[in-house]
Amino acid sequence: MLIFNFLLPVLTLASDLDGVRIEGGLNMPTECAEAAEIFLVHDKSILAQISVPADGDFEFQVLPGDYQLAGVAGSKCQGTTTFHVEKNSDTLSVNLRLQPERQPAQFAEAGFQWAPANFAIPPYLGMARLPPWAYYGATYPNFYYPGMWNNGGLVSNAYPGAGNVGFDKPNLYLSSTKKRQVTVQINYKNPQAKWLSAVPTYKKNGWHVTTTGHNRIQADRAKYNFLYYDFRGDDRELQSSSGFCAPRGQAIDLMLTLLKGLKFKKNEIADFSDYWRIKMPPYKDLCVYPQTQSQMDQIANIQVKPKPRLIQRMLFVVVPRDEKKFYGAGKFERPPTSAWRAPASAAVINYSSDLEVHEWGVAFLFTPPQK
């Protein structure tokens, strides 16, 4: 397996730790797809990747600089838009529109979309075929990483905030057999916590959504499979002693096994597998430190109204390792020293409700700021 610790372009005004809020909307014809993958790009490298349904909205927190939003839906629709962020700017609104695009015949026949002429599926993925968005994203140099990446971790001064941990892609699922109004609030207890992105847009008093009865969530005109957010925080409440180290593919399989054991639903597990088999950084080994609900509640507490039947949360802190180096730092300067034992299934907190809340996420360390 080839490992690249390349230096990615970074934003120069990293002293502005608060960042600027970008609120975005997605428009696309019904012929495109139900949802699009959107890439937040700076200087040809991906800062973040999100999934947004038709007519959906989203937000990012960014540092001053020039940006591009690039979107792809299904195998034939794409679009881009650019914007500039000044220091101390007010909230900016950006609209991204996707349209059907013609592609070279050889790509259409093979099911490939907008891929470089010499593109080949990396063998370590263990996948014969990628989703259409992966062929589009393969044009970016850091596509097979969870964000801007250098020397075993996320690039610190490419993102707002000052914490040493990036809590990447917590997916929050609401499932109920009934149609009901639900409010979800994320309350950060970690003093270093800083929003990076959210889908749909996180309002002042949280997400106000409706469960559809089919494991879908409706907010305004759009239907979402899950609520999504990224944030930056520190490691003070995370456990760093228990876990496991394994080759990349095996480590992903072990994480999936833990989710199954904690009774995450099939669609929730499939979402984890589909995304992280592609976006997990391509190192020989991964060291994984599972974090349970008790740890996560000390960092970012979830409040749901009406009270759900149960809440189940799982976060995996992932630190890569290769033949020459273990890329840990701070509390995670060493590989796990003991095996991790899974807790019992989440306790029922409201027997009169069938609303269940499941959340999984993956976290990575930030490398020290570049001077």
Sequence and secondary structure as in RCSB ss.txt:
>XXXX:A:sequence
MLIFNFLLPVLTLASDLDGVRIEGGLNMPTECAEAAEIFLVHDKSILAQISVPADGDFEFQVLPGDYQLAGVAGS
KCQGTTTFHVEKNSDTLSVNLRLQPERQPAQFAEAGFQWAPANFAIPPYLGMARLPPWAYYGATYPNFYYPGMWN
NGGLVSNAYPGAGNVGFDKPNLYLSSTKKRQVTVQINYKNPQAKWLSAVPTYKKNGWHVTTTGHNRIQADRAKYN
FLYYDFRGDDRELQSSSGFCAPRGQAIDLMLTLLKGLKFKKNEIADFSDYWRIKMPPYKDLCVYPQTQSQMDQIA
NIQVKPKPRLIQRMLFVVVPRDEKKFYGAGKFERPPTSAWRAPASAAVINYSSDLEVHEWGVAFLFTPPQK
>XXXX:A:secstr
           S TT  S EEEEEEEE  TTT SEEEEEEEETTEEEEEEEEETT EEEEEE SEEEEEEEEETT
TEEEEEEEEE TT   EEEEEE EE    HHHHHHT  S  TT    GGG  S   HHHHHHTTSTTTTSSSSEE
TTEE GGGSSS  SEEEEEEEEEEE SS EEEEEEEEE STT EEEEEES  BTTBEEEEE SSS EEETTEEES
SEEEEEEE STTS  SB EEEEHHHHHHHHHHHHHHTT  HHHHHHHHHHHHHHS   SEEEEEEE HHHHHTTE
EEEEES  SEEEEEEEEEEEE SS B   GGGSS  SB          S TT   EEEEEEEEEEB     
